[in-house]
Amino acid sequence: MRLEFSKDDRQIRSSYDRTAAPQAKIFGRRSQPVLVTLCGEVNEVAIVFHPLGLNQFISGTYGAEINSSERFFGGFGDAQDGFLKELFSLETNEERRQAVESFLLRQYVGFENCKLEQALSFLTDSENQCSIAEISSRLEISTKTLDRLFLNHLGVSPRHIRKIARFRRSAELITSDGTAMRLTDIAQASGYYDQADFIRQYHQLAGAPPRRFLKHTSNIDGAGMLWQMLGPLAVRKLQFTLEASKYTPKLQP
Protein backbone atom coordinates (compact mmCIF):
# COMPACT_ATOMS: atom_id res chain seq x y z
CA MET A 1 0.00 0.00 0.00
CA ARG A 2 1.04 3.59 -0.58
CA LEU A 3 -0.05 6.01 2.16
CA GLU A 4 -0.49 9.74 1.67
CA PHE A 5 -1.07 11.95 4.73
CA SER A 6 -2.80 15.31 4.71
CA LYS A 7 -0.99 18.31 6.19
CA ASP A 8 -3.26 18.37 9.25
CA ASP A 9 -2.67 14.63 9.83
CA ARG A 10 -6.42 13.98 9.87
CA GLN A 11 -6.75 12.17 6.53
CA ILE A 12 -4.95 9.21 4.97
CA ARG A 13 -5.28 8.02 1.39
CA SER A 14 -4.31 4.37 1.06
CA SER A 15 -3.91 2.85 -2.40
CA TYR A 16 -2.77 -0.60 -3.49
CA ASP A 17 0.38 -0.74 -5.61
CA ARG A 18 1.63 -4.14 -6.75
CA THR A 19 5.06 -2.66 -7.53
CA ALA A 20 5.59 -1.20 -4.04
CA ALA A 21 7.86 -3.08 -1.66
CA PRO A 22 6.25 -4.10 1.66
CA GLN A 23 6.83 -1.54 4.39
CA ALA A 24 6.03 -1.15 8.08
CA LYS A 25 4.52 2.01 9.53
CA ILE A 26 3.66 2.85 13.10
CA PHE A 27 0.55 4.70 14.25
CA GLY A 28 0.45 6.10 17.75
CA ARG A 29 -0.56 9.15 19.78
CA ARG A 30 -3.97 9.57 18.12
CA SER A 31 -6.38 11.94 19.83
CA GLN A 32 -8.86 12.56 17.01
CA PRO A 33 -10.60 10.37 14.43
CA VAL A 34 -8.79 9.76 11.15
CA LEU A 35 -10.52 9.75 7.78
CA VAL A 36 -9.13 6.89 5.69
CA THR A 37 -9.82 6.62 1.96
CA LEU A 38 -9.10 3.16 0.56
CA CYS A 39 -8.47 2.92 -3.18
CA GLY A 40 -8.44 -0.40 -5.02
CA GLU A 41 -7.51 -3.65 -3.33
CA VAL A 42 -6.49 -3.71 0.33
CA ASN A 43 -3.44 -5.73 1.31
CA GLU A 44 -2.48 -4.71 4.84
CA VAL A 45 -1.81 -6.35 8.17
CA ALA A 46 -2.53 -4.44 11.39
CA ILE A 47 -1.07 -5.47 14.74
CA VAL A 48 -2.74 -3.85 17.75
CA PHE A 49 -0.87 -4.01 21.06
CA HIS A 50 -1.75 -3.49 24.69
CA PRO A 51 -0.09 -0.43 26.19
CA LEU A 52 3.58 -1.36 26.70
CA GLY A 53 3.04 -4.34 24.37
CA LEU A 54 5.26 -3.18 21.51
CA ASN A 55 7.93 -2.26 24.07
CA GLN A 56 8.49 -5.98 24.62
CA PHE A 57 9.85 -6.42 21.09
CA ILE A 58 12.00 -3.35 20.40
CA SER A 59 15.37 -2.36 21.81
CA GLY A 60 14.74 1.40 21.62
CA THR A 61 11.94 3.43 23.19
CA TYR A 62 8.42 3.60 21.89
CA GLY A 63 8.56 7.40 22.03
CA ALA A 64 11.50 7.44 19.63
CA GLU A 65 9.74 5.08 17.21
CA ILE A 66 6.55 7.12 16.89
CA ASN A 67 8.57 10.27 16.26
CA SER A 68 10.38 8.76 13.29
CA SER A 69 10.04 10.47 9.91
CA GLU A 70 6.89 9.64 7.93
CA ARG A 71 6.05 6.93 10.52
CA PHE A 72 8.39 4.38 8.98
CA PHE A 73 8.95 1.70 11.58
CA GLY A 74 12.34 0.05 11.90
CA GLY A 75 12.17 -1.17 15.48
CA PHE A 76 12.57 -4.83 14.52
CA GLY A 77 16.05 -4.27 13.12
CA ASP A 78 17.74 -6.06 10.23
CA ALA A 79 15.28 -8.97 10.28
CA GLN A 80 12.35 -6.73 9.41
CA ASP A 81 12.68 -6.48 5.61
CA GLY A 82 12.97 -10.24 5.17
CA PHE A 83 9.98 -10.80 7.44
CA LEU A 84 7.80 -8.35 5.51
CA LYS A 85 8.58 -10.06 2.19
CA GLU A 86 7.76 -13.43 3.73
CA LEU A 87 4.55 -12.12 5.33
CA PHE A 88 3.11 -10.66 2.14
CA SER A 89 3.99 -13.72 0.10
CA LEU A 90 1.48 -15.69 2.22
CA GLU A 91 -2.07 -15.87 0.96
CA THR A 92 -4.32 -16.75 3.90
CA ASN A 93 -4.98 -14.78 7.07
CA GLU A 94 -4.18 -17.81 9.21
CA GLU A 95 -0.75 -18.20 7.59
CA ARG A 96 -0.09 -14.52 8.16
CA ARG A 97 -1.24 -14.71 11.76
CA GLN A 98 1.13 -17.59 12.44
CA ALA A 99 4.00 -15.78 10.71
CA VAL A 100 3.45 -12.65 12.81
CA GLU A 101 3.32 -14.65 16.03
CA SER A 102 6.46 -16.62 15.19
CA PHE A 103 8.37 -13.49 14.23
CA LEU A 104 7.39 -11.61 17.39
CA LEU A 105 8.49 -14.52 19.56
CA ARG A 106 11.91 -14.36 17.91
CA GLN A 107 12.05 -10.59 18.47
CA TYR A 108 11.12 -10.69 22.15
CA VAL A 109 13.49 -8.67 24.34
CA GLY A 110 11.25 -8.00 27.35
CA PHE A 111 10.42 -4.76 29.10
CA GLU A 112 9.75 -4.15 32.78
CA ASN A 113 9.06 -0.98 34.70
CA CYS A 114 6.99 -1.65 37.81
CA LYS A 115 6.12 1.97 38.55
CA LEU A 116 5.01 2.61 34.98
CA GLU A 117 2.88 -0.53 34.97
CA GLN A 118 1.29 0.38 38.31
CA ALA A 119 0.52 3.90 37.10
CA LEU A 120 -1.02 2.50 33.92
CA SER A 121 -3.19 0.17 36.01
CA PHE A 122 -4.47 3.11 38.07
CA LEU A 123 -5.17 5.25 35.02
CA THR A 124 -7.08 2.58 33.08
CA ASP A 125 -9.26 1.58 36.04
CA SER A 126 -12.61 3.28 35.45
CA GLU A 127 -13.42 3.06 39.16
CA ASN A 128 -10.21 4.80 40.20
CA GLN A 129 -10.54 8.57 40.32
CA CYS A 130 -7.14 9.37 41.84
CA SER A 131 -5.49 12.49 40.48
CA ILE A 132 -2.17 12.30 38.67
CA ALA A 133 -0.51 13.89 41.70
CA GLU A 134 -2.02 11.24 44.00
CA ILE A 135 -0.81 8.44 41.73
CA SER A 136 2.70 9.92 41.67
CA SER A 137 2.66 10.14 45.47
CA ARG A 138 1.62 6.49 45.80
CA LEU A 139 4.47 5.47 43.52
CA GLU A 140 6.91 7.76 45.37
CA ILE A 141 7.99 9.61 42.25
CA SER A 142 7.43 13.17 41.06
CA THR A 143 4.74 14.05 38.52
CA LYS A 144 7.54 15.23 36.21
CA THR A 145 9.19 11.79 36.36
CA LEU A 146 5.84 10.12 35.73
CA ASP A 147 5.26 12.33 32.68
CA ARG A 148 8.72 11.50 31.35
CA LEU A 149 8.15 7.74 31.76
CA PHE A 150 4.86 7.91 29.89
CA LEU A 151 6.21 10.05 27.04
CA ASN A 152 9.26 7.79 26.60
CA HIS A 153 7.47 4.45 26.73
CA LEU A 154 3.85 5.18 25.78
CA GLY A 155 4.22 8.31 23.66
CA VAL A 156 1.57 10.30 25.55
CA SER A 157 1.02 11.90 28.95
CA PRO A 158 -0.74 10.14 31.86
CA ARG A 159 -3.72 12.47 31.39
CA HIS A 160 -4.04 11.45 27.77
CA ILE A 161 -3.92 7.76 28.70
CA ARG A 162 -6.77 8.29 31.18
CA LYS A 163 -8.78 10.16 28.54
CA ILE A 164 -8.36 7.31 26.04
CA ALA A 165 -9.11 4.67 28.70
CA ARG A 166 -12.42 6.33 29.54
CA PHE A 167 -13.30 6.65 25.87
CA ARG A 168 -12.44 3.01 25.18
CA ARG A 169 -14.47 1.78 28.14
CA SER A 170 -17.50 3.81 27.12
CA ALA A 171 -17.12 2.80 23.45
CA GLU A 172 -17.09 -0.87 24.45
CA LEU A 173 -20.30 -0.38 26.42
CA ILE A 174 -21.93 1.62 23.63
CA THR A 175 -21.07 -0.84 20.85
CA SER A 176 -21.73 -4.04 22.83
CA ASP A 177 -24.48 -6.06 21.22
CA GLY A 178 -27.74 -5.82 23.09
CA THR A 179 -26.60 -3.24 25.61
CA ALA A 180 -29.54 -1.75 27.47
CA MET A 181 -27.56 0.83 29.42
CA ARG A 182 -28.57 4.47 29.27
CA LEU A 183 -25.92 6.93 28.14
CA THR A 184 -25.87 8.52 31.60
CA ASP A 185 -25.09 5.11 33.10
CA ILE A 186 -22.38 4.51 30.50
CA ALA A 187 -20.78 7.85 31.34
CA GLN A 188 -20.75 7.01 35.04
CA ALA A 189 -19.45 3.46 34.51
CA SER A 190 -16.63 4.81 32.34
CA GLY A 191 -15.37 7.29 34.92
CA TYR A 192 -16.49 10.58 33.34
CA TYR A 193 -17.04 13.47 35.73
CA ASP A 194 -20.53 14.22 34.45
CA GLN A 195 -22.70 14.09 31.34
CA ALA A 196 -21.27 17.35 29.99
CA ASP A 197 -17.71 15.99 30.25
CA PHE A 198 -18.85 12.77 28.53
CA ILE A 199 -20.34 14.66 25.57
CA ARG A 200 -17.40 17.07 25.31
CA GLN A 201 -14.85 14.26 25.19
CA TYR A 202 -16.84 12.41 22.51
CA HIS A 203 -16.91 15.48 20.30
CA GLN A 204 -13.14 15.70 20.62
CA LEU A 205 -12.19 12.02 20.29
CA ALA A 206 -14.95 10.65 18.05
CA GLY A 207 -16.08 13.72 16.14
CA ALA A 208 -19.70 13.16 17.21
CA PRO A 209 -21.87 13.14 20.35
CA PRO A 210 -22.35 9.73 22.03
CA ARG A 211 -25.85 9.09 20.67
CA ARG A 212 -24.79 9.62 17.04
CA PHE A 213 -21.67 7.56 17.65
CA LEU A 214 -23.86 4.72 18.96
CA LYS A 215 -26.00 4.81 15.83
CA HIS A 216 -23.25 4.77 13.18
CA THR A 217 -20.21 2.98 14.61
CA SER A 218 -19.22 -0.69 14.57
CA ASN A 219 -16.64 -2.54 16.63
CA ILE A 220 -15.70 -5.02 13.93
CA ASP A 221 -15.01 -8.49 15.31
CA GLY A 222 -13.75 -7.04 18.59
CA ALA A 223 -10.56 -6.09 16.79
CA GLY A 224 -9.82 -2.94 18.79
CA MET A 225 -10.65 -0.55 15.95
CA LEU A 226 -13.96 1.24 15.63
CA TRP A 227 -15.20 2.05 12.13
CA GLN A 228 -17.73 4.43 10.62
CA MET A 229 -18.63 3.77 6.99
CA LEU A 230 -18.91 7.14 5.22
CA GLY A 231 -19.25 6.08 1.60
CA PRO A 232 -18.12 3.54 -1.00
CA LEU A 233 -14.42 4.37 -0.52
CA ALA A 234 -14.09 6.19 2.79
CA VAL A 235 -14.15 4.99 6.36
CA ARG A 236 -13.47 6.81 9.60
CA LYS A 237 -11.14 4.87 11.83
CA LEU A 238 -11.07 5.57 15.55
CA GLN A 239 -7.87 3.82 16.50
CA PHE A 240 -6.82 3.95 20.12
CA THR A 241 -4.30 1.62 21.66
CA LEU A 242 -5.99 0.65 24.91
CA GLU A 243 -7.24 -2.67 23.62
CA ALA A 244 -6.21 -6.31 23.82
CA SER A 245 -3.41 -7.47 21.54
CA LYS A 246 -4.88 -8.97 18.43
CA TYR A 247 -3.92 -9.44 14.81
CA THR A 248 -6.62 -8.40 12.39
CA PRO A 249 -6.59 -7.82 8.64
CA LYS A 250 -8.06 -4.47 7.72
CA LEU A 251 -11.34 -4.81 5.90
CA GLN A 252 -12.25 -3.70 2.42
CA PRO A 253 -15.31 -1.38 2.51
C-alpha positions as CSV (number, residue, x, y, z in Angstrom):
1,M,0.0,0.0,0.0
2,R,1.0,3.6,-0.6
3,L,-0.1,6.0,2.2
4,E,-0.5,9.7,1.7
5,F,-1.1,11.9,4.7
6,S,-2.8,15.3,4.7
7,K,-1.0,18.3,6.2
8,D,-3.3,18.4,9.3
9,D,-2.7,14.6,9.8
10,R,-6.4,14.0,9.9
11,Q,-6.8,12.2,6.5
12,I,-5.0,9.2,5.0
13,R,-5.3,8.0,1.4
14,S,-4.3,4.4,1.1
15,S,-3.9,2.9,-2.4
16,Y,-2.8,-0.6,-3.5
17,D,0.4,-0.7,-5.6
18,R,1.6,-4.1,-6.8
19,T,5.1,-2.7,-7.5
20,A,5.6,-1.2,-4.0
21,A,7.9,-3.1,-1.7
22,P,6.3,-4.1,1.7
23,Q,6.8,-1.5,4.4
24,A,6.0,-1.1,8.1
25,K,4.5,2.0,9.5
26,I,3.7,2.8,13.1
27,F,0.6,4.7,14.3
28,G,0.5,6.1,17.7
29,R,-0.6,9.1,19.8
30,R,-4.0,9.6,18.1
31,S,-6.4,11.9,19.8
32,Q,-8.9,12.6,17.0
33,P,-10.6,10.4,14.4
34,V,-8.8,9.8,11.1
35,L,-10.5,9.8,7.8
36,V,-9.1,6.9,5.7
37,T,-9.8,6.6,2.0
38,L,-9.1,3.2,0.6
39,C,-8.5,2.9,-3.2
40,G,-8.4,-0.4,-5.0
41,E,-7.5,-3.7,-3.3
42,V,-6.5,-3.7,0.3
43,N,-3.4,-5.7,1.3
44,E,-2.5,-4.7,4.8
45,V,-1.8,-6.3,8.2
46,A,-2.5,-4.4,11.4
47,I,-1.1,-5.5,14.7
48,V,-2.7,-3.9,17.8
49,F,-0.9,-4.0,21.1
50,H,-1.8,-3.5,24.7
51,P,-0.1,-0.4,26.2
52,L,3.6,-1.4,26.7
53,G,3.0,-4.3,24.4
54,L,5.3,-3.2,21.5
55,N,7.9,-2.3,24.1
56,Q,8.5,-6.0,24.6
57,F,9.9,-6.4,21.1
58,I,12.0,-3.3,20.4
59,S,15.4,-2.4,21.8
60,G,14.7,1.4,21.6
61,T,11.9,3.4,23.2
62,Y,8.4,3.6,21.9
63,G,8.6,7.4,22.0
64,A,11.5,7.4,19.6
65,E,9.7,5.1,17.2
66,I,6.5,7.1,16.9
67,N,8.6,10.3,16.3
68,S,10.4,8.8,13.3
69,S,10.0,10.5,9.9
70,E,6.9,9.6,7.9
71,R,6.0,6.9,10.5
72,F,8.4,4.4,9.0
73,F,9.0,1.7,11.6
74,G,12.3,0.1,11.9
75,G,12.2,-1.2,15.5
76,F,12.6,-4.8,14.5
77,G,16.1,-4.3,13.1
78,D,17.7,-6.1,10.2
79,A,15.3,-9.0,10.3
80,Q,12.3,-6.7,9.4
81,D,12.7,-6.5,5.6
82,G,13.0,-10.2,5.2
83,F,10.0,-10.8,7.4
84,L,7.8,-8.4,5.5
85,K,8.6,-10.1,2.2
86,E,7.8,-13.4,3.7
87,L,4.6,-12.1,5.3
88,F,3.1,-10.7,2.1
89,S,4.0,-13.7,0.1
90,L,1.5,-15.7,2.2
91,E,-2.1,-15.9,1.0
92,T,-4.3,-16.7,3.9
93,N,-5.0,-14.8,7.1
94,E,-4.2,-17.8,9.2
95,E,-0.8,-18.2,7.6
96,R,-0.1,-14.5,8.2
97,R,-1.2,-14.7,11.8
98,Q,1.1,-17.6,12.4
99,A,4.0,-15.8,10.7
100,V,3.5,-12.7,12.8
101,E,3.3,-14.6,16.0
102,S,6.5,-16.6,15.2
103,F,8.4,-13.5,14.2
104,L,7.4,-11.6,17.4
105,L,8.5,-14.5,19.6
106,R,11.9,-14.4,17.9
107,Q,12.1,-10.6,18.5
108,Y,11.1,-10.7,22.1
109,V,13.5,-8.7,24.3
110,G,11.3,-8.0,27.4
111,F,10.4,-4.8,29.1
112,E,9.8,-4.1,32.8
113,N,9.1,-1.0,34.7
114,C,7.0,-1.6,37.8
115,K,6.1,2.0,38.5
116,L,5.0,2.6,35.0
117,E,2.9,-0.5,35.0
118,Q,1.3,0.4,38.3
119,A,0.5,3.9,37.1
120,L,-1.0,2.5,33.9
121,S,-3.2,0.2,36.0
122,F,-4.5,3.1,38.1
123,L,-5.2,5.3,35.0
124,T,-7.1,2.6,33.1
125,D,-9.3,1.6,36.0
126,S,-12.6,3.3,35.5
127,E,-13.4,3.1,39.2
128,N,-10.2,4.8,40.2
129,Q,-10.5,8.6,40.3
130,C,-7.1,9.4,41.8
131,S,-5.5,12.5,40.5
132,I,-2.2,12.3,38.7
133,A,-0.5,13.9,41.7
134,E,-2.0,11.2,44.0
135,I,-0.8,8.4,41.7
136,S,2.7,9.9,41.7
137,S,2.7,10.1,45.5
138,R,1.6,6.5,45.8
139,L,4.5,5.5,43.5
140,E,6.9,7.8,45.4
141,I,8.0,9.6,42.2
142,S,7.4,13.2,41.1
143,T,4.7,14.1,38.5
144,K,7.5,15.2,36.2
145,T,9.2,11.8,36.4
146,L,5.8,10.1,35.7
147,D,5.3,12.3,32.7
148,R,8.7,11.5,31.4
149,L,8.2,7.7,31.8
150,F,4.9,7.9,29.9
151,L,6.2,10.0,27.0
152,N,9.3,7.8,26.6
153,H,7.5,4.5,26.7
154,L,3.8,5.2,25.8
155,G,4.2,8.3,23.7
156,V,1.6,10.3,25.5
157,S,1.0,11.9,29.0
158,P,-0.7,10.1,31.9
159,R,-3.7,12.5,31.4
160,H,-4.0,11.4,27.8
161,I,-3.9,7.8,28.7
162,R,-6.8,8.3,31.2
163,K,-8.8,10.2,28.5
164,I,-8.4,7.3,26.0
165,A,-9.1,4.7,28.7
166,R,-12.4,6.3,29.5
167,F,-13.3,6.6,25.9
168,R,-12.4,3.0,25.2
169,R,-14.5,1.8,28.1
170,S,-17.5,3.8,27.1
171,A,-17.1,2.8,23.5
172,E,-17.1,-0.9,24.4
173,L,-20.3,-0.4,26.4
174,I,-21.9,1.6,23.6
175,T,-21.1,-0.8,20.9
176,S,-21.7,-4.0,22.8
177,D,-24.5,-6.1,21.2
178,G,-27.7,-5.8,23.1
179,T,-26.6,-3.2,25.6
180,A,-29.5,-1.8,27.5
181,M,-27.6,0.8,29.4
182,R,-28.6,4.5,29.3
183,L,-25.9,6.9,28.1
184,T,-25.9,8.5,31.6
185,D,-25.1,5.1,33.1
186,I,-22.4,4.5,30.5
187,A,-20.8,7.9,31.3
188,Q,-20.8,7.0,35.0
189,A,-19.5,3.5,34.5
190,S,-16.6,4.8,32.3
191,G,-15.4,7.3,34.9
192,Y,-16.5,10.6,33.3
193,Y,-17.0,13.5,35.7
194,D,-20.5,14.2,34.4
195,Q,-22.7,14.1,31.3
196,A,-21.3,17.3,30.0
197,D,-17.7,16.0,30.3
198,F,-18.9,12.8,28.5
199,I,-20.3,14.7,25.6
200,R,-17.4,17.1,25.3
201,Q,-14.8,14.3,25.2
202,Y,-16.8,12.4,22.5
203,H,-16.9,15.5,20.3
204,Q,-13.1,15.7,20.6
205,L,-12.2,12.0,20.3
206,A,-15.0,10.7,18.1
207,G,-16.1,13.7,16.1
208,A,-19.7,13.2,17.2
209,P,-21.9,13.1,20.3
210,P,-22.4,9.7,22.0
211,R,-25.8,9.1,20.7
212,R,-24.8,9.6,17.0
213,F,-21.7,7.6,17.7
214,L,-23.9,4.7,19.0
215,K,-26.0,4.8,15.8
216,H,-23.3,4.8,13.2
217,T,-20.2,3.0,14.6
218,S,-19.2,-0.7,14.6
219,N,-16.6,-2.5,16.6
220,I,-15.7,-5.0,13.9
221,D,-15.0,-8.5,15.3
222,G,-13.7,-7.0,18.6
223,A,-10.6,-6.1,16.8
224,G,-9.8,-2.9,18.8
225,M,-10.7,-0.6,16.0
226,L,-14.0,1.2,15.6
227,W,-15.2,2.1,12.1
228,Q,-17.7,4.4,10.6
229,M,-18.6,3.8,7.0
230,L,-18.9,7.1,5.2
231,G,-19.2,6.1,1.6
232,P,-18.1,3.5,-1.0
233,L,-14.4,4.4,-0.5
234,A,-14.1,6.2,2.8
235,V,-14.2,5.0,6.4
236,R,-13.5,6.8,9.6
237,K,-11.1,4.9,11.8
238,L,-11.1,5.6,15.6
239,Q,-7.9,3.8,16.5
240,F,-6.8,4.0,20.1
241,T,-4.3,1.6,21.7
242,L,-6.0,0.7,24.9
243,E,-7.2,-2.7,23.6
244,A,-6.2,-6.3,23.8
245,S,-3.4,-7.5,21.5
246,K,-4.9,-9.0,18.4
247,Y,-3.9,-9.4,14.8
248,T,-6.6,-8.4,12.4
249,P,-6.6,-7.8,8.6
250,K,-8.1,-4.5,7.7
251,L,-11.3,-4.8,5.9
252,Q,-12.3,-3.7,2.4
253,P,-15.3,-1.4,2.5
